[in-house]
């Protein structure tokens, strides 16, 4: 352990940090959970990787945001204590690159759908944060049988421009860093709502040391060829408003109270298209509600599961 109480980059164990997640969130620790990494081939030479929590059939599928990976949901999964699957989106984590662009919702949804066919065909709820929510909307359009209920976390098809400026700025950082501490320092600077220990765990899961000794992100979002330049370009997802409006899956929109990504105009459009939608604001949370207020988000997910069982 280092001074933060979290294992350092030279002793990183993918499944060795859950006790720290639980302690920070005030969750009872009953020993290591049953978690396994599974890779699902989705096309010749390409696979989607995921974390499978529990041994029973998965009830929930969790889809992370751009530049993140499945471990962003660790504390939520610990709080839920339900069988679930947290997916590494194509182009992120341990997954391969999609057959089209890493920000192409249809391409992402096709690969996620194939992974769900193998790992969570009967899941009762899909939860998508940011790019994961955009992917979930495309999945609801293209594979509606897989999206029985839907939770969108701080995202609508109206996310663009100044509302996502901080996210794009963070992803548009240096291609590599001389040390682990440098990549952590940049992450801390862009995430004022999170503890250093939490961010350190996140970087341990999301960064890798190159053969030359420098550190880089696992996702390399927007730069599959490793060339210099921005990690991400602004993308508009307006076409998915129709998918949101025509989906029959019960819908919950969760907003981060400190996030600019979903504004009131977006909420009004969601409610106009889906008058049955429920909207909840999580006070104190930024864009990554699962990182800032994981226990509260787990409670909202639990409510949706209970509503679906009623």
Secondary structure by P-SEA (a helix, b strand, c coil): cccccccccccccccccaaaaaaaaccccccccbbbbbbbbcccccbbbbbbcccccccbbbbbccccccccaaaaaaaaccbbbbbcccccccccccccccccaaaaaaaaaaaaacccccccbbbbcaaaaaaaaaaaaaccccccbbbbcccccccccccaaaaaaaaacccccccaaaaaaaaaaacccccaaaaaaaaaaccccccccbbbbccccccccccccccccccccccaaaaaaacccbbbbbbccccccccaaaaaaaaaacccbbbbbbcccccccccccaaaaaaaaaaaaaaaac
